[in-house]
Amino acid sequence: MGIFDRIAGTFDELARDAVTPADAREEIALSLAFAERGDLALADERLRDLVARFPKLATAHAALGAVQAQRDDVEAAIASYGRAVDRDGDDARHWFALGTLLGRARRFEPARDAFRKTLALSLDGDLRGQAHAALGQLYAGDGQPGRAARELEKALALRADDPALMAAFGRVLAATKDPAASGWLARAARAEDGSPALFVEAADAAGDDGAAAQALLREGLGRAPTHPGLRAALARRLAKAGRREEGLTLALESLRDAPDDAAVLAAVREASAAASRWSDALAAARREAELGAPPVLADAMSLALGAQDRDALAAIVRAAAPRQPAEVALVAAARAFLDAQAGRPSEADVRLLARHAPDEAARRFVVRRLAPPPAP
Protein backbone atom coordinates (compact mmCIF):
# COMPACT_ATOMS: atom_id res chain seq x y z
CA MET A 1 0.00 0.00 0.00
CA GLY A 2 1.37 3.44 -0.95
CA ILE A 3 1.90 6.19 1.55
CA PHE A 4 -0.98 8.22 0.10
CA ASP A 5 -3.38 5.28 0.32
CA ARG A 6 -2.34 4.62 3.91
CA ILE A 7 -2.89 8.11 5.28
CA ALA A 8 -5.10 10.07 2.92
CA GLY A 9 -8.17 8.67 4.60
CA THR A 10 -7.30 10.61 7.72
CA PHE A 11 -7.57 13.96 5.98
CA ASP A 12 -11.35 14.01 5.94
CA GLU A 13 -11.20 13.99 9.71
CA LEU A 14 -8.37 16.52 9.83
CA ALA A 15 -10.06 18.85 7.39
CA ARG A 16 -13.11 18.98 9.68
CA ASP A 17 -10.94 20.01 12.61
CA ALA A 18 -12.35 23.19 14.11
CA VAL A 19 -8.84 24.64 14.37
CA THR A 20 -8.50 24.57 10.58
CA PRO A 21 -10.09 27.60 8.86
CA ALA A 22 -13.22 26.74 6.90
CA ASP A 23 -11.81 27.80 3.51
CA ALA A 24 -8.68 25.73 4.14
CA ARG A 25 -10.79 22.70 5.07
CA GLU A 26 -12.73 23.04 1.84
CA GLU A 27 -9.58 23.43 -0.26
CA ILE A 28 -7.93 20.37 1.33
CA ALA A 29 -11.05 18.26 0.71
CA LEU A 30 -11.30 19.44 -2.90
CA SER A 31 -7.60 18.91 -3.59
CA LEU A 32 -7.69 15.41 -2.17
CA ALA A 33 -10.73 14.65 -4.29
CA PHE A 34 -8.71 15.65 -7.36
CA ALA A 35 -5.88 13.39 -6.18
CA GLU A 36 -8.22 10.43 -5.62
CA ARG A 37 -9.49 10.66 -9.18
CA GLY A 38 -5.91 10.72 -10.50
CA ASP A 39 -5.36 14.42 -11.16
CA LEU A 40 -2.28 14.68 -8.97
CA ALA A 41 -0.76 17.66 -10.76
CA LEU A 42 -3.82 19.80 -10.09
CA ALA A 43 -4.02 18.63 -6.48
CA ASP A 44 -0.34 19.48 -6.01
CA GLU A 45 -0.81 22.95 -7.52
CA ARG A 46 -3.83 23.79 -5.37
CA LEU A 47 -2.17 22.59 -2.17
CA ARG A 48 0.98 24.61 -2.92
CA ASP A 49 -1.24 27.68 -3.17
CA LEU A 50 -2.89 26.70 0.09
CA VAL A 51 0.36 26.37 2.07
CA ALA A 52 1.45 29.74 0.68
CA ARG A 53 -1.74 31.23 2.12
CA PHE A 54 -1.59 29.27 5.39
CA PRO A 55 2.12 28.63 6.03
CA LYS A 56 1.54 27.69 9.68
CA LEU A 57 -1.21 25.14 8.98
CA ALA A 58 0.25 21.65 9.57
CA THR A 59 -2.70 19.92 7.92
CA ALA A 60 -2.09 21.75 4.65
CA HIS A 61 1.59 20.77 4.59
CA ALA A 62 0.68 17.16 5.37
CA ALA A 63 -1.90 17.04 2.59
CA LEU A 64 0.66 18.40 0.14
CA GLY A 65 3.18 15.81 1.34
CA ALA A 66 0.68 13.01 0.77
CA VAL A 67 0.08 14.12 -2.82
CA GLN A 68 3.81 14.55 -3.46
CA ALA A 69 4.39 11.03 -2.14
CA GLN A 70 1.75 9.73 -4.53
CA ARG A 71 3.65 11.45 -7.34
CA ASP A 72 6.87 9.69 -6.17
CA ASP A 73 8.47 13.03 -5.37
CA VAL A 74 9.89 11.62 -2.16
CA GLU A 75 12.25 14.44 -1.20
CA ALA A 76 9.55 17.07 -1.65
CA ALA A 77 7.14 14.96 0.40
CA ILE A 78 9.73 14.60 3.17
CA ALA A 79 10.14 18.38 3.24
CA SER A 80 6.37 18.91 3.42
CA TYR A 81 5.89 16.43 6.26
CA GLY A 82 8.91 17.94 8.00
CA ARG A 83 7.14 21.30 7.95
CA ALA A 84 3.94 19.62 9.17
CA VAL A 85 5.61 18.16 12.26
CA ASP A 86 7.45 21.43 12.86
CA ARG A 87 4.09 23.19 13.06
CA ASP A 88 2.27 20.45 14.97
CA GLY A 89 4.59 17.96 16.63
CA ASP A 90 1.80 16.10 18.40
CA ASP A 91 0.18 14.42 15.38
CA ALA A 92 1.39 10.80 15.32
CA ARG A 93 0.08 10.24 11.78
CA HIS A 94 2.32 12.96 10.39
CA TRP A 95 5.33 11.43 12.14
CA PHE A 96 4.45 8.01 10.75
CA ALA A 97 4.16 9.35 7.21
CA LEU A 98 7.47 11.17 7.60
CA GLY A 99 9.15 8.00 8.88
CA THR A 100 7.79 5.97 5.95
CA LEU A 101 9.14 8.46 3.45
CA LEU A 102 12.52 8.70 5.17
CA GLY A 103 12.73 4.92 5.11
CA ARG A 104 11.96 4.94 1.40
CA ALA A 105 14.82 7.41 0.96
CA ARG A 106 17.14 5.07 2.94
CA ARG A 107 17.74 7.58 5.70
CA PHE A 108 17.84 5.14 8.57
CA GLU A 109 18.33 7.21 11.71
CA PRO A 110 15.75 9.95 11.03
CA ALA A 111 13.25 7.31 9.88
CA ARG A 112 13.81 5.31 13.06
CA ASP A 113 13.35 8.42 15.19
CA ALA A 114 10.13 9.34 13.37
CA PHE A 115 8.65 5.88 14.00
CA ARG A 116 9.67 6.06 17.65
CA LYS A 117 7.95 9.45 17.89
CA THR A 118 4.82 7.88 16.35
CA LEU A 119 4.81 5.20 19.04
CA ALA A 120 5.40 7.75 21.80
CA LEU A 121 2.42 9.84 20.67
CA SER A 122 -0.16 7.33 19.46
CA LEU A 123 -2.69 5.34 21.45
CA ASP A 124 -4.35 4.00 18.30
CA GLY A 125 -3.73 0.25 18.06
CA ASP A 126 -3.76 0.06 14.28
CA LEU A 127 -1.34 2.95 13.86
CA ARG A 128 0.94 1.51 16.54
CA GLY A 129 0.89 -1.81 14.74
CA GLN A 130 1.87 -0.13 11.48
CA ALA A 131 4.64 1.80 13.22
CA HIS A 132 6.10 -1.31 14.86
CA ALA A 133 5.91 -3.12 11.50
CA ALA A 134 7.58 -0.26 9.65
CA LEU A 135 10.29 0.00 12.30
CA GLY A 136 10.88 -3.74 12.07
CA GLN A 137 11.25 -3.57 8.30
CA LEU A 138 13.60 -0.62 8.71
CA TYR A 139 15.83 -2.61 11.08
CA ALA A 140 15.72 -5.61 8.73
CA GLY A 141 16.86 -3.47 5.81
CA ASP A 142 19.69 -2.16 7.97
CA GLY A 143 20.94 -5.65 8.75
CA GLN A 144 19.67 -5.78 12.34
CA PRO A 145 17.48 -8.92 12.32
CA GLY A 146 17.28 -9.22 16.12
CA ARG A 147 15.78 -5.77 16.56
CA ALA A 148 13.64 -6.30 13.46
CA ALA A 149 12.18 -9.47 14.96
CA ARG A 150 11.31 -7.73 18.23
CA GLU A 151 9.46 -4.92 16.47
CA LEU A 152 7.62 -7.25 14.10
CA GLU A 153 6.56 -9.42 17.03
CA LYS A 154 5.08 -6.32 18.69
CA ALA A 155 3.30 -5.49 15.44
CA LEU A 156 1.83 -9.01 15.26
CA ALA A 157 0.51 -8.64 18.79
CA LEU A 158 -1.59 -5.74 17.48
CA ARG A 159 -2.32 -7.09 13.98
CA ALA A 160 -2.34 -10.84 14.44
CA ASP A 161 -4.14 -11.69 11.19
CA ASP A 162 -1.88 -9.75 8.80
CA PRO A 163 -0.24 -12.25 6.40
CA ALA A 164 2.29 -9.68 5.16
CA LEU A 165 3.45 -9.20 8.75
CA MET A 166 3.66 -12.95 9.29
CA ALA A 167 5.80 -13.27 6.18
CA ALA A 168 8.06 -10.39 7.21
CA PHE A 169 8.49 -11.90 10.67
CA GLY A 170 9.25 -15.30 9.18
CA ARG A 171 11.89 -13.86 6.86
CA VAL A 172 13.61 -12.04 9.70
CA LEU A 173 13.61 -15.22 11.79
CA ALA A 174 15.03 -17.11 8.81
CA ALA A 175 17.88 -14.61 8.63
CA THR A 176 18.80 -15.53 12.21
CA LYS A 177 18.36 -19.30 11.57
CA ASP A 178 15.51 -19.39 14.06
CA PRO A 179 13.65 -22.72 13.69
CA ALA A 180 10.32 -20.92 14.10
CA ALA A 181 10.82 -19.16 10.75
CA SER A 182 9.36 -21.96 8.65
CA GLY A 183 6.17 -22.06 10.69
CA TRP A 184 5.55 -18.33 10.35
CA LEU A 185 6.16 -18.37 6.61
CA ALA A 186 3.84 -21.34 6.20
CA ARG A 187 1.19 -19.58 8.29
CA ALA A 188 1.43 -16.57 5.97
CA ALA A 189 1.15 -18.84 2.94
CA ARG A 190 -2.00 -20.49 4.35
CA ALA A 191 -3.75 -17.17 4.90
CA GLU A 192 -6.76 -16.46 2.73
CA ASP A 193 -4.81 -14.09 0.49
CA GLY A 194 -1.39 -15.65 1.13
CA SER A 195 1.02 -16.17 -1.76
CA PRO A 196 1.76 -19.81 -2.73
CA ALA A 197 5.39 -18.75 -3.27
CA LEU A 198 5.68 -18.40 0.51
CA PHE A 199 5.61 -22.19 0.75
CA VAL A 200 8.96 -22.16 -1.08
CA GLU A 201 10.38 -19.78 1.52
CA ALA A 202 8.91 -21.90 4.31
CA ALA A 203 10.55 -25.00 2.83
CA ASP A 204 13.89 -23.21 2.52
CA ALA A 205 13.63 -22.12 6.16
CA ALA A 206 13.10 -25.76 7.18
CA GLY A 207 16.82 -26.24 6.53
CA ASP A 208 18.04 -29.83 6.60
CA ASP A 209 14.62 -31.25 7.42
CA GLY A 210 13.99 -32.57 3.91
CA ALA A 211 10.78 -34.37 4.83
CA ALA A 212 9.23 -31.22 6.33
CA ALA A 213 10.33 -29.15 3.33
CA GLN A 214 8.82 -31.63 0.86
CA ALA A 215 5.58 -31.71 2.85
CA LEU A 216 5.33 -27.91 2.72
CA LEU A 217 5.98 -27.83 -1.02
CA ARG A 218 3.39 -30.54 -1.67
CA GLU A 219 0.90 -28.60 0.46
CA GLY A 220 1.60 -25.54 -1.67
CA LEU A 221 1.11 -27.53 -4.86
CA GLY A 222 -2.19 -28.74 -3.48
CA ARG A 223 -3.28 -25.10 -3.43
CA ALA A 224 -1.58 -24.04 -6.67
CA PRO A 225 -0.90 -27.19 -8.75
CA THR A 226 0.77 -25.41 -11.67
CA HIS A 227 2.86 -22.88 -9.75
CA PRO A 228 6.29 -23.05 -11.45
CA GLY A 229 8.27 -21.96 -8.40
CA LEU A 230 6.70 -24.62 -6.18
CA ARG A 231 7.25 -27.37 -8.73
CA ALA A 232 10.84 -26.27 -9.31
CA ALA A 233 11.57 -26.20 -5.57
CA LEU A 234 10.09 -29.67 -5.08
CA ALA A 235 12.06 -30.98 -8.06
CA ARG A 236 15.30 -29.76 -6.51
CA ARG A 237 14.41 -31.29 -3.15
CA LEU A 238 13.61 -34.64 -4.78
CA ALA A 239 16.87 -34.63 -6.74
CA LYS A 240 18.88 -33.93 -3.57
CA ALA A 241 17.01 -36.70 -1.75
CA GLY A 242 18.12 -39.23 -4.38
CA ARG A 243 14.78 -39.41 -6.21
CA ARG A 244 16.48 -38.24 -9.38
CA GLU A 245 14.06 -39.35 -12.08
CA GLU A 246 11.02 -38.07 -10.19
CA GLY A 247 12.74 -34.75 -9.62
CA LEU A 248 13.85 -34.46 -13.24
CA THR A 249 10.36 -35.28 -14.55
CA LEU A 250 8.81 -32.60 -12.36
CA ALA A 251 11.46 -30.06 -13.37
CA LEU A 252 10.89 -30.73 -17.08
CA GLU A 253 7.12 -30.40 -16.62
CA SER A 254 7.72 -27.01 -15.02
CA LEU A 255 10.01 -26.01 -17.88
CA ARG A 256 7.29 -26.66 -20.45
CA ASP A 257 5.00 -24.23 -18.62
CA ALA A 258 7.65 -21.63 -17.74
CA PRO A 259 10.57 -21.86 -20.20
CA ASP A 260 12.02 -18.50 -19.18
CA ASP A 261 11.76 -18.85 -15.40
CA ALA A 262 15.26 -18.79 -13.88
CA ALA A 263 14.18 -20.82 -10.83
CA VAL A 264 12.72 -23.52 -13.08
CA LEU A 265 15.89 -23.62 -15.19
CA ALA A 266 17.97 -23.95 -12.02
CA ALA A 267 15.80 -26.91 -11.01
CA VAL A 268 16.29 -28.51 -14.43
CA ARG A 269 20.04 -27.96 -14.16
CA GLU A 270 20.29 -29.47 -10.69
CA ALA A 271 17.98 -32.39 -11.43
CA SER A 272 19.79 -33.13 -14.71
CA ALA A 273 23.14 -33.02 -12.93
CA ALA A 274 21.85 -35.35 -10.21
CA ALA A 275 20.86 -37.78 -12.97
CA SER A 276 24.32 -37.37 -14.62
CA ARG A 277 22.75 -35.81 -17.70
CA TRP A 278 25.53 -33.28 -18.01
CA SER A 279 24.75 -31.92 -21.47
CA ASP A 280 21.15 -31.18 -20.46
CA ALA A 281 22.35 -29.54 -17.26
CA LEU A 282 24.84 -27.47 -19.24
CA ALA A 283 22.13 -26.34 -21.66
CA ALA A 284 19.97 -25.19 -18.73
CA ALA A 285 22.93 -23.28 -17.28
CA ARG A 286 23.49 -21.51 -20.60
CA ARG A 287 19.85 -20.43 -20.66
CA GLU A 288 20.12 -19.17 -17.08
CA ALA A 289 23.10 -17.07 -18.11
CA GLU A 290 21.16 -15.66 -21.06
CA LEU A 291 18.42 -14.60 -18.64
CA GLY A 292 20.97 -12.80 -16.47
CA ALA A 293 20.97 -15.36 -13.63
CA PRO A 294 24.00 -17.57 -14.29
CA PRO A 295 24.88 -20.36 -11.87
CA VAL A 296 27.88 -20.07 -9.58
CA LEU A 297 31.12 -20.17 -11.59
CA ALA A 298 32.35 -23.38 -9.95
CA ASP A 299 29.02 -25.11 -10.65
CA ALA A 300 29.07 -24.07 -14.29
CA MET A 301 32.62 -25.38 -14.71
CA SER A 302 31.64 -28.63 -13.02
CA LEU A 303 28.89 -29.15 -15.59
CA ALA A 304 31.26 -28.50 -18.50
CA LEU A 305 33.72 -31.01 -17.06
CA GLY A 306 30.91 -33.51 -16.51
CA ALA A 307 29.91 -33.13 -20.15
CA GLN A 308 33.61 -33.30 -21.14
CA ASP A 309 32.94 -30.27 -23.31
CA ARG A 310 36.09 -28.20 -23.86
CA ASP A 311 34.22 -25.61 -25.93
CA ALA A 312 31.68 -25.06 -23.14
CA LEU A 313 34.48 -24.78 -20.58
CA ALA A 314 36.28 -22.24 -22.78
CA ALA A 315 33.07 -20.18 -23.12
CA ILE A 316 32.60 -20.18 -19.33
CA VAL A 317 36.19 -19.04 -18.82
CA ARG A 318 35.79 -16.24 -21.37
CA ALA A 319 32.63 -14.96 -19.69
CA ALA A 320 33.97 -15.34 -16.15
CA ALA A 321 34.51 -12.29 -13.93
CA PRO A 322 36.15 -13.91 -10.89
CA ARG A 323 36.17 -11.89 -7.69
CA GLN A 324 37.14 -14.29 -4.93
CA PRO A 325 40.69 -15.72 -4.77
CA ALA A 326 39.30 -19.25 -5.15
CA GLU A 327 37.49 -18.23 -8.36
CA VAL A 328 40.61 -16.52 -9.73
CA ALA A 329 42.66 -19.69 -9.12
CA LEU A 330 39.98 -21.89 -10.71
CA VAL A 331 39.79 -19.75 -13.84
CA ALA A 332 43.60 -19.75 -14.12
CA ALA A 333 43.65 -23.54 -13.81
CA ALA A 334 40.98 -23.88 -16.49
CA ARG A 335 42.93 -21.59 -18.83
CA ALA A 336 46.06 -23.66 -18.33
CA PHE A 337 44.05 -26.82 -19.01
CA LEU A 338 42.62 -25.38 -22.23
CA ASP A 339 45.81 -23.79 -23.58
CA ALA A 340 47.20 -26.39 -25.97
CA GLN A 341 50.06 -24.08 -26.99
CA ALA A 342 51.44 -23.97 -23.47
CA GLY A 343 52.02 -27.71 -23.26
CA ARG A 344 50.89 -29.71 -20.28
CA PRO A 345 49.28 -27.77 -17.38
CA SER A 346 50.89 -28.00 -13.97
CA GLU A 347 49.92 -30.81 -11.65
CA ALA A 348 48.51 -28.24 -9.20
CA ASP A 349 46.21 -26.82 -11.89
CA VAL A 350 45.00 -30.26 -12.88
CA ARG A 351 44.39 -31.26 -9.28
CA LEU A 352 42.39 -28.08 -8.64
CA LEU A 353 40.27 -28.63 -11.74
CA ALA A 354 39.79 -32.32 -10.98
CA ARG A 355 38.35 -31.45 -7.57
CA HIS A 356 35.47 -29.77 -9.44
CA ALA A 357 34.90 -32.71 -11.79
CA PRO A 358 31.57 -34.28 -10.79
CA ASP A 359 32.31 -37.97 -11.51
CA GLU A 360 35.03 -40.46 -12.35
CA ALA A 361 34.72 -39.99 -16.12
CA ALA A 362 35.09 -36.23 -15.73
CA ARG A 363 38.15 -36.63 -13.53
CA ARG A 364 39.76 -38.88 -16.15
CA PHE A 365 38.96 -36.24 -18.77
CA VAL A 366 40.89 -33.69 -16.69
CA VAL A 367 43.93 -35.76 -15.76
CA ARG A 368 44.51 -36.93 -19.35
CA ARG A 369 46.13 -33.54 -19.91
CA LEU A 370 48.95 -34.63 -17.60
CA ALA A 371 49.72 -37.71 -19.69
CA PRO A 372 52.92 -37.52 -21.76
CA PRO A 373 52.55 -37.18 -25.52
CA PRO A 374 52.33 -40.45 -27.46
CA ALA A 375 55.66 -41.95 -28.50
CA PRO A 376 56.61 -41.26 -32.10
C-alpha positions in Angstrom: 0.0 0.0 0.0 1.4 3.4 -1.0 1.9 6.2 1.5 -1.0 8.2 0.1 -3.4 5.3 0.3 -2.3 4.6 3.9 -2.9 8.1 5.3 -5.1 10.1 2.9 -8.2 8.7 4.6 -7.3 10.6 7.7 -7.6 14.0 6.0 -11.3 14.0 5.9 -11.2 14.0 9.7 -8.4 16.5 9.8 -10.1 18.8 7.4 -13.1 19.0 9.7 -10.9 20.0 12.6 -12.3 23.2 14.1 -8.8 24.6 14.4 -8.5 24.6 10.6 -10.1 27.6 8.9 -13.2 26.7 6.9 -11.8 27.8 3.5 -8.7 25.7 4.1 -10.8 22.7 5.1 -12.7 23.0 1.8 -9.6 23.4 -0.3 -7.9 20.4 1.3 -11.0 18.3 0.7 -11.3 19.4 -2.9 -7.6 18.9 -3.6 -7.7 15.4 -2.2 -10.7 14.6 -4.3 -8.7 15.7 -7.4 -5.9 13.4 -6.2 -8.2 10.4 -5.6 -9.5 10.7 -9.2 -5.9 10.7 -10.5 -5.4 14.4 -11.2 -2.3 14.7 -9.0 -0.8 17.7 -10.8 -3.8 19.8 -10.1 -4.0 18.6 -6.5 -0.3 19.5 -6.0 -0.8 23.0 -7.5 -3.8 23.8 -5.4 -2.2 22.6 -2.2 1.0 24.6 -2.9 -1.2 27.7 -3.2 -2.9 26.7 0.1 0.4 26.4 2.1 1.4 29.7 0.7 -1.7 31.2 2.1 -1.6 29.3 5.4 2.1 28.6 6.0 1.5 27.7 9.7 -1.2 25.1 9.0 0.2 21.6 9.6 -2.7 19.9 7.9 -2.1 21.7 4.6 1.6 20.8 4.6 0.7 17.2 5.4 -1.9 17.0 2.6 0.7 18.4 0.1 3.2 15.8 1.3 0.7 13.0 0.8 0.1 14.1 -2.8 3.8 14.6 -3.5 4.4 11.0 -2.1 1.7 9.7 -4.5 3.6 11.5 -7.3 6.9 9.7 -6.2 8.5 13.0 -5.4 9.9 11.6 -2.2 12.2 14.4 -1.2 9.5 17.1 -1.7 7.1 15.0 0.4 9.7 14.6 3.2 10.1 18.4 3.2 6.4 18.9 3.4 5.9 16.4 6.3 8.9 17.9 8.0 7.1 21.3 7.9 3.9 19.6 9.2 5.6 18.2 12.3 7.4 21.4 12.9 4.1 23.2 13.1 2.3 20.5 15.0 4.6 18.0 16.6 1.8 16.1 18.4 0.2 14.4 15.4 1.4 10.8 15.3 0.1 10.2 11.8 2.3 13.0 10.4 5.3 11.4 12.1 4.4 8.0 10.8 4.2 9.3 7.2 7.5 11.2 7.6 9.2 8.0 8.9 7.8 6.0 6.0 9.1 8.5 3.4 12.5 8.7 5.2 12.7 4.9 5.1 12.0 4.9 1.4 14.8 7.4 1.0 17.1 5.1 2.9 17.7 7.6 5.7 17.8 5.1 8.6 18.3 7.2 11.7 15.8 10.0 11.0 13.2 7.3 9.9 13.8 5.3 13.1 13.3 8.4 15.2 10.1 9.3 13.4 8.7 5.9 14.0 9.7 6.1 17.6 7.9 9.4 17.9 4.8 7.9 16.4 4.8 5.2 19.0 5.4 7.7 21.8 2.4 9.8 20.7 -0.2 7.3 19.5 -2.7 5.3 21.4 -4.3 4.0 18.3 -3.7 0.3 18.1 -3.8 0.1 14.3 -1.3 2.9 13.9 0.9 1.5 16.5 0.9 -1.8 14.7 1.9 -0.1 11.5 4.6 1.8 13.2 6.1 -1.3 14.9 5.9 -3.1 11.5 7.6 -0.3 9.7 10.3 0.0 12.3 10.9 -3.7 12.1 11.3 -3.6 8.3 13.6 -0.6 8.7 15.8 -2.6 11.1 15.7 -5.6 8.7 16.9 -3.5 5.8 19.7 -2.2 8.0 20.9 -5.6 8.7 19.7 -5.8 12.3 17.5 -8.9 12.3 17.3 -9.2 16.1 15.8 -5.8 16.6 13.6 -6.3 13.5 12.2 -9.5 15.0 11.3 -7.7 18.2 9.5 -4.9 16.5 7.6 -7.2 14.1 6.6 -9.4 17.0 5.1 -6.3 18.7 3.3 -5.5 15.4 1.8 -9.0 15.3 0.5 -8.6 18.8 -1.6 -5.7 17.5 -2.3 -7.1 14.0 -2.3 -10.8 14.4 -4.1 -11.7 11.2 -1.9 -9.8 8.8 -0.2 -12.3 6.4 2.3 -9.7 5.2 3.4 -9.2 8.8 3.7 -13.0 9.3 5.8 -13.3 6.2 8.1 -10.4 7.2 8.5 -11.9 10.7 9.2 -15.3 9.2 11.9 -13.9 6.9 13.6 -12.0 9.7 13.6 -15.2 11.8 15.0 -17.1 8.8 17.9 -14.6 8.6 18.8 -15.5 12.2 18.4 -19.3 11.6 15.5 -19.4 14.1 13.6 -22.7 13.7 10.3 -20.9 14.1 10.8 -19.2 10.8 9.4 -22.0 8.6 6.2 -22.1 10.7 5.5 -18.3 10.4 6.2 -18.4 6.6 3.8 -21.3 6.2 1.2 -19.6 8.3 1.4 -16.6 6.0 1.1 -18.8 2.9 -2.0 -20.5 4.4 -3.7 -17.2 4.9 -6.8 -16.5 2.7 -4.8 -14.1 0.5 -1.4 -15.6 1.1 1.0 -16.2 -1.8 1.8 -19.8 -2.7 5.4 -18.7 -3.3 5.7 -18.4 0.5 5.6 -22.2 0.7 9.0 -22.2 -1.1 10.4 -19.8 1.5 8.9 -21.9 4.3 10.5 -25.0 2.8 13.9 -23.2 2.5 13.6 -22.1 6.2 13.1 -25.8 7.2 16.8 -26.2 6.5 18.0 -29.8 6.6 14.6 -31.3 7.4 14.0 -32.6 3.9 10.8 -34.4 4.8 9.2 -31.2 6.3 10.3 -29.2 3.3 8.8 -31.6 0.9 5.6 -31.7 2.8 5.3 -27.9 2.7 6.0 -27.8 -1.0 3.4 -30.5 -1.7 0.9 -28.6 0.5 1.6 -25.5 -1.7 1.1 -27.5 -4.9 -2.2 -28.7 -3.5 -3.3 -25.1 -3.4 -1.6 -24.0 -6.7 -0.9 -27.2 -8.8 0.8 -25.4 -11.7 2.9 -22.9 -9.7 6.3 -23.1 -11.4 8.3 -22.0 -8.4 6.7 -24.6 -6.2 7.3 -27.4 -8.7 10.8 -26.3 -9.3 11.6 -26.2 -5.6 10.1 -29.7 -5.1 12.1 -31.0 -8.1 15.3 -29.8 -6.5 14.4 -31.3 -3.2 13.6 -34.6 -4.8 16.9 -34.6 -6.7 18.9 -33.9 -3.6 17.0 -36.7 -1.7 18.1 -39.2 -4.4 14.8 -39.4 -6.2 16.5 -38.2 -9.4 14.1 -39.3 -12.1 11.0 -38.1 -10.2 12.7 -34.7 -9.6 13.8 -34.5 -13.2 10.4 -35.3 -14.6 8.8 -32.6 -12.4 11.5 -30.1 -13.4 10.9 -30.7 -17.1 7.1 -30.4 -16.6 7.7 -27.0 -15.0 10.0 -26.0 -17.9 7.3 -26.7 -20.4 5.0 -24.2 -18.6 7.6 -21.6 -17.7 10.6 -21.9 -20.2 12.0 -18.5 -19.2 11.8 -18.8 -15.4 15.3 -18.8 -13.9 14.2 -20.8 -10.8 12.7 -23.5 -13.1 15.9 -23.6 -15.2 18.0 -23.9 -12.0 15.8 -26.9 -11.0 16.3 -28.5 -14.4 20.0 -28.0 -14.2 20.3 -29.5 -10.7 18.0 -32.4 -11.4 19.8 -33.1 -14.7 23.1 -33.0 -12.9 21.8 -35.3 -10.2 20.9 -37.8 -13.0 24.3 -37.4 -14.6 22.7 -35.8 -17.7 25.5 -33.3 -18.0 24.7 -31.9 -21.5 21.2 -31.2 -20.5 22.3 -29.5 -17.3 24.8 -27.5 -19.2 22.1 -26.3 -21.7 20.0 -25.2 -18.7 22.9 -23.3 -17.3 23.5 -21.5 -20.6 19.9 -20.4 -20.7 20.1 -19.2 -17.1 23.1 -17.1 -18.1 21.2 -15.7 -21.1 18.4 -14.6 -18.6 21.0 -12.8 -16.5 21.0 -15.4 -13.6 24.0 -17.6 -14.3 24.9 -20.4 -11.9 27.9 -20.1 -9.6 31.1 -20.2 -11.6 32.4 -23.4 -10.0 29.0 -25.1 -10.6 29.1 -24.1 -14.3 32.6 -25.4 -14.7 31.6 -28.6 -13.0 28.9 -29.1 -15.6 31.3 -28.5 -18.5 33.7 -31.0 -17.1 30.9 -33.5 -16.5 29.9 -33.1 -20.2 33.6 -33.3 -21.1 32.9 -30.3 -23.3 36.1 -28.2 -23.9 34.2 -25.6 -25.9 31.7 -25.1 -23.1 34.5 -24.8 -20.6 36.3 -22.2 -22.8 33.1 -20.2 -23.1 32.6 -20.2 -19.3 36.2 -19.0 -18.8 35.8 -16.2 -21.4 32.6 -15.0 -19.7 34.0 -15.3 -16.1 34.5 -12.3 -13.9 36.2 -13.9 -10.9 36.2 -11.9 -7.7 37.1 -14.3 -4.9 40.7 -15.7 -4.8 39.3 -19.2 -5.2 37.5 -18.2 -8.4 40.6 -16.5 -9.7 42.7 -19.7 -9.1 40.0 -21.9 -10.7 39.8 -19.7 -13.8 43.6 -19.7 -14.1 43.6 -23.5 -13.8 41.0 -23.9 -16.5 42.9 -21.6 -18.8 46.1 -23.7 -18.3 44.0 -26.8 -19.0 42.6 -25.4 -22.2 45.8 -23.8 -23.6 47.2 -26.4 -26.0 50.1 -24.1 -27.0 51.4 -24.0 -23.5 52.0 -27.7 -23.3 50.9 -29.7 -20.3 49.3 -27.8 -17.4 50.9 -28.0 -14.0 49.9 -30.8 -11.6 48.5 -28.2 -9.2 46.2 -26.8 -11.9 45.0 -30.3 -12.9 44.4 -31.3 -9.3 42.4 -28.1 -8.6 40.3 -28.6 -11.7 39.8 -32.3 -11.0 38.3 -31.4 -7.6 35.5 -29.8 -9.4 34.9 -32.7 -11.8 31.6 -34.3 -10.8 32.3 -38.0 -11.5 35.0 -40.5 -12.4 34.7 -40.0 -16.1 35.1 -36.2 -15.7 38.2 -36.6 -13.5 39.8 -38.9 -16.1 39.0 -36.2 -18.8 40.9 -33.7 -16.7 43.9 -35.8 -15.8 44.5 -36.9 -19.3 46.1 -33.5 -19.9 49.0 -34.6 -17.6 49.7 -37.7 -19.7 52.9 -37.5 -21.8 52.5 -37.2 -25.5 52.3 -40.5 -27.5 55.7 -41.9 -28.5 56.6 -41.3 -32.1 
